């Protein structure tokens, strides 16, 4: 797969980010229905008449959750960003930029999962009798847990969802406990792409970092309260954060070395002290089971001698 980030990819990422900032998880939380996975069941406002056996997931995070729940064999198509686990990358692909009723319905799904709704796709599928779940990107870890449980209920895998959430909760607690408490938060710059889009402490990822006693320098620059402001080089240099986290290593080839080559950036404390942390782009932007991998990378950076 070509990992180069094109302008449309950045646009889609920012669309999801803005949805997270503005919408929270309003459409991805509470569920109602019979106990023990009985069907029909209503999940996030959608009635699912029977246990789905042909699932289309147009959301990479939810694809990862479905596989973690054990529903991978039921997935008949995914979007082009669904590349984990390896089985997901091998599934037939839908173009996330051109999702339409016809292209999705061609797979004869009995459940569709979306994280955004292009062209009222959800309503169009509903008109064909295809149950469609629309989950806004979460604002908090609890929102993400709610989506995992909702997918478990939708797939008739509630015990598996409970076990998944319990395992993640336990690992999050363990990782948080490895980081010593600090009187003053550590500051960080989180780079989404080389044009200096970043994220604030109010976002999902920012909330994870906050559990480790960290604060984003972008908080002071988010006048529009989007959660994802574009910073200037002058702003980053003036803030001189304790850490830099690069979420654009795979898409855009960024590294501590390329950052040090930017005018003035070699003088940043994080560069001088070796506190520039490269991240896997996918793990750094998804809210599935691998969120613990992101938290582990950050906790490890903080607790490395000289790191915090």
C-alpha positions as CSV (number, residue, x, y, z in Angstrom):
1,X,0.0,0.0,0.0
2,X,1.3,3.4,-0.8
3,X,1.7,5.2,2.5
4,X,2.3,8.7,1.1
5,X,-0.1,11.2,2.5
6,X,-1.9,13.1,-0.1
7,X,-4.0,16.2,0.4
8,X,-7.3,14.3,0.4
9,X,-5.9,11.9,3.1
10,X,-5.1,14.9,5.3
11,X,-8.5,16.3,4.6
12,X,-10.2,13.1,5.7
13,X,-8.1,12.9,8.8
14,X,-8.9,16.4,9.8
15,X,-12.6,15.8,9.1
16,X,-12.5,13.0,11.6
17,X,-10.6,15.1,14.0
18,X,-13.1,17.9,13.8
19,X,-16.0,15.5,14.3
20,X,-14.3,14.3,17.4
21,X,-13.8,17.9,18.7
22,X,-17.4,19.0,18.0
23,X,-19.5,15.9,18.1
24,X,-18.0,13.7,20.8
25,X,-19.5,10.2,20.8
26,X,-23.1,11.2,20.7
27,X,-24.0,8.5,18.2
28,X,-21.8,5.8,19.6
29,X,-22.7,5.3,23.3
30,X,-25.8,4.0,24.9
31,X,-27.4,0.8,23.7
32,X,-30.7,-0.9,24.5
33,X,-31.9,-4.3,23.8
34,X,-32.5,-7.9,25.1
35,X,-29.9,-9.3,27.4
36,X,-27.3,-12.0,26.4
37,X,-27.0,-10.8,22.8
38,X,-30.6,-11.6,21.9
39,X,-31.9,-10.2,18.6
40,X,-33.5,-8.0,17.4
41,X,-31.4,-5.4,19.3
42,X,-31.2,-1.6,19.1
43,X,-27.7,-0.2,19.2
44,X,-27.1,3.6,18.9
45,X,-30.5,4.1,17.4
46,X,-30.3,1.4,14.9
47,X,-32.3,-1.8,15.0
48,X,-30.3,-4.9,14.1
49,X,-32.8,-7.7,13.4
50,X,-30.4,-10.7,13.6
51,X,-26.8,-11.4,14.3
52,X,-24.9,-9.9,11.4
53,X,-22.8,-12.2,9.3
54,X,-21.8,-9.9,6.5
55,X,-20.2,-6.7,8.0
56,X,-18.8,-3.8,6.1
57,X,-16.5,-1.5,8.1
58,X,-15.6,1.8,6.6
59,X,-13.7,2.8,9.8
60,X,-10.2,1.6,10.5
61,X,-10.6,1.9,14.3
62,X,-13.8,-0.1,14.2
63,X,-12.3,-2.7,11.9
64,X,-9.7,-3.3,14.6
65,X,-12.3,-3.5,17.3
66,X,-14.4,-6.0,15.3
67,X,-11.4,-8.3,14.8
68,X,-10.5,-8.0,18.5
69,X,-14.0,-9.2,19.3
70,X,-13.6,-12.2,17.1
71,X,-15.9,-11.0,14.3
72,X,-13.2,-10.9,11.7
73,X,-14.5,-13.8,9.6
74,X,-17.8,-11.9,9.2
75,X,-16.2,-8.8,7.6
76,X,-16.8,-8.8,3.9
77,X,-15.3,-5.4,3.0
78,X,-13.4,-2.5,4.7
79,X,-12.1,1.0,3.7
80,X,-8.6,1.4,2.4
81,X,-7.2,2.5,5.7
82,X,-8.2,-0.7,7.5
83,X,-4.8,-2.4,7.5
84,X,-4.7,-4.1,10.8
85,X,-4.7,-7.0,11.6
86,X,-3.1,-8.3,8.4
87,X,-6.4,-10.1,7.6
88,X,-8.1,-6.8,7.4
89,X,-5.7,-5.5,4.8
90,X,-6.5,-8.5,2.6
91,X,-10.3,-7.7,2.6
92,X,-12.0,-6.2,-0.4
93,X,-11.7,-2.4,-0.2
94,X,-14.0,0.5,-0.4
95,X,-12.8,4.0,-1.3
96,X,-13.3,6.1,1.8
97,X,-13.4,9.2,-0.4
98,X,-16.1,7.9,-2.6
99,X,-18.4,5.9,-0.3
100,X,-21.9,5.5,-1.8
101,X,-25.0,3.5,-1.3
102,X,-24.4,1.4,-4.4
103,X,-20.7,0.6,-3.7
104,X,-21.5,-0.4,-0.1
105,X,-24.7,-2.3,-0.9
106,X,-22.9,-4.3,-3.6
107,X,-21.4,-6.4,-0.8
108,X,-24.9,-7.4,0.5
109,X,-24.1,-6.4,4.1
110,X,-26.3,-7.0,7.0
111,X,-24.4,-4.4,9.1
112,X,-22.4,-1.4,8.0
113,X,-20.1,0.6,10.4
114,X,-19.2,4.2,9.7
115,X,-17.2,6.9,11.6
116,X,-18.5,9.7,9.3
117,X,-21.5,10.0,7.0
118,X,-20.7,11.2,3.5
119,X,-23.7,12.2,1.4
120,X,-26.2,10.9,4.0
121,X,-25.0,7.4,3.3
122,X,-26.5,6.1,6.5
123,X,-30.0,7.1,5.5
124,X,-29.5,5.8,2.0
125,X,-28.5,2.4,3.4
126,X,-31.4,2.4,5.8
127,X,-33.8,2.9,2.9
128,X,-32.5,-0.4,1.6
129,X,-33.1,-2.1,4.9
130,X,-29.3,-2.3,5.7
131,X,-28.6,-1.5,9.4
132,X,-25.9,1.1,9.7
133,X,-24.1,2.2,12.8
134,X,-22.5,5.7,12.8
135,X,-20.0,6.3,15.6
136,X,-18.5,9.8,15.9
137,X,-14.8,9.7,16.9
138,X,-14.6,9.6,20.7
139,X,-13.6,12.4,22.9
140,X,-12.6,10.3,25.9
141,X,-11.4,6.8,26.7
142,X,-14.8,6.1,28.2
143,X,-16.4,7.0,24.9
144,X,-14.1,4.5,23.1
145,X,-15.1,1.8,25.6
146,X,-18.7,2.6,24.9
147,X,-18.2,2.0,21.2
148,X,-16.4,-1.3,21.8
149,X,-19.4,-2.5,23.9
150,X,-21.9,-1.2,21.3
151,X,-20.1,-3.1,18.6
152,X,-20.1,-6.2,20.8
153,X,-23.8,-5.9,21.3
154,X,-24.4,-5.3,17.6
155,X,-22.4,-8.4,16.7
156,X,-23.9,-10.6,19.5
157,X,-20.5,-10.6,21.2
158,X,-21.2,-8.8,24.5
159,X,-19.1,-11.0,26.7
160,X,-16.2,-10.6,24.3
161,X,-16.6,-6.8,24.4
162,X,-16.7,-6.8,28.2
163,X,-13.5,-8.8,28.2
164,X,-11.8,-6.5,25.7
165,X,-12.7,-3.4,27.6
166,X,-11.6,-5.0,30.9
167,X,-8.2,-5.9,29.4
168,X,-7.6,-2.4,28.0
169,X,-8.7,-0.8,31.3
170,X,-6.2,-3.0,33.2
171,X,-3.4,-2.2,30.9
172,X,-4.1,1.5,30.9
173,X,-4.1,1.5,34.7
174,X,-0.8,-0.4,34.7
175,X,0.8,2.0,32.3
176,X,-0.4,5.1,34.2
177,X,1.0,3.7,37.4
178,X,4.5,3.4,35.8
179,X,4.7,7.2,35.4
180,X,5.7,9.1,38.6
181,X,3.3,11.9,39.7
182,X,4.5,15.4,38.9
183,X,3.6,18.7,40.4
184,X,3.9,20.4,37.0
185,X,2.8,18.7,33.8
186,X,5.3,17.9,31.1
187,X,4.6,19.8,27.9
188,X,4.5,18.3,24.4
189,X,4.1,19.1,20.8
190,X,2.2,16.5,18.8
191,X,2.8,16.7,15.1
192,X,0.0,15.4,12.8
193,X,1.8,16.4,9.6
194,X,4.7,18.6,8.5
195,X,2.4,21.6,8.0
196,X,2.3,21.7,11.8
197,X,-1.2,20.6,12.5
198,X,-1.3,19.5,16.1
199,X,-3.8,18.5,18.8
200,X,-4.9,19.8,22.2
201,X,-5.3,18.2,25.6
202,X,-9.1,18.3,25.0
203,X,-8.9,15.6,22.2
204,X,-9.0,11.8,22.6
205,X,-5.3,11.5,22.2
206,X,-4.7,14.5,24.4
207,X,-6.8,12.8,27.1
208,X,-4.6,9.8,27.0
209,X,-1.5,12.0,27.4
210,X,-3.2,13.8,30.2
211,X,-3.5,10.5,32.2
212,X,0.3,10.5,32.1
213,X,0.6,14.0,33.4
214,X,1.2,15.8,30.1
215,X,-0.2,19.0,28.6
216,X,-0.2,20.0,24.9
217,X,1.4,23.3,23.9
218,X,-1.4,23.6,21.3
219,X,-3.9,24.4,24.0
220,X,-2.9,28.0,23.9
221,X,-3.3,28.2,20.1
222,X,-6.7,26.7,19.7
223,X,-8.8,29.9,19.4
224,X,-11.4,28.1,17.4
225,X,-11.7,25.3,19.9
226,X,-11.4,22.7,17.2
227,X,-9.0,20.6,19.1
228,X,-6.7,20.5,16.1
229,X,-5.1,23.9,15.4
230,X,-2.3,24.5,12.9
231,X,0.7,26.0,14.7
232,X,3.5,28.1,13.3
233,X,7.2,27.2,13.6
234,X,7.6,30.4,15.7
235,X,5.0,29.2,18.2
236,X,6.5,25.8,18.6
237,X,10.0,27.2,19.1
238,X,8.8,29.8,21.6
239,X,6.9,27.1,23.6
240,X,10.0,24.8,23.6
241,X,8.1,21.7,24.7
242,X,9.6,19.0,26.9
243,X,8.7,16.3,24.3
244,X,7.9,16.1,20.6
245,X,5.7,13.3,19.3
246,X,5.8,12.7,15.6
247,X,2.6,11.1,14.2
248,X,3.8,11.6,10.6
249,X,6.7,9.2,10.4
250,X,5.2,6.8,7.9
251,X,3.1,9.1,5.8
252,X,5.6,11.9,5.6
253,X,9.0,10.5,6.5
254,X,9.5,12.7,9.6
255,X,12.1,11.9,12.2
256,X,14.2,13.5,14.9
257,X,16.8,14.1,12.1
258,X,14.5,15.8,9.7
259,X,13.1,17.9,12.5
260,X,16.5,19.0,13.5
261,X,17.1,20.2,9.9
262,X,14.2,22.7,10.1
263,X,15.5,26.3,10.7
264,X,15.9,26.9,14.4
265,X,14.5,23.5,15.5
266,X,17.8,22.0,16.5
267,X,17.8,24.3,19.5
268,X,14.6,22.8,20.9
269,X,15.1,21.2,24.3
270,X,13.3,18.1,23.1
271,X,15.8,17.8,20.2
272,X,18.9,18.5,22.3
273,X,17.9,16.1,25.0
274,X,16.7,13.3,22.7
275,X,13.0,13.6,23.5
276,X,11.7,13.5,20.0
277,X,9.5,10.3,19.9
278,X,8.5,8.8,16.6
279,X,5.1,7.1,16.5
280,X,3.4,4.7,14.2
281,X,0.9,7.0,12.3
282,X,-1.9,4.4,12.5
283,X,-1.6,3.7,16.2
284,X,-1.3,7.4,16.9
285,X,-4.7,8.2,15.3
286,X,-7.0,5.3,16.1
287,X,-9.1,4.4,19.2
288,X,-9.2,0.7,18.9
289,X,-7.4,-1.9,21.1
290,X,-4.0,-0.6,20.1
291,X,-4.5,2.6,22.0
292,X,-2.6,0.8,24.7
293,X,0.4,0.6,22.3
294,X,0.3,4.4,22.0
295,X,0.1,4.9,25.7
296,X,2.9,2.4,26.2
297,X,5.1,4.4,23.8
298,X,4.5,7.6,25.6
299,X,4.9,6.2,29.1
300,X,8.1,4.6,28.0
301,X,9.5,7.8,26.7
302,X,8.6,9.6,29.9
303,X,10.1,7.0,32.2
304,X,13.3,6.4,30.2
305,X,16.3,7.8,32.1
306,X,16.5,11.5,31.2
307,X,13.1,11.4,29.6
308,X,11.1,13.2,32.3
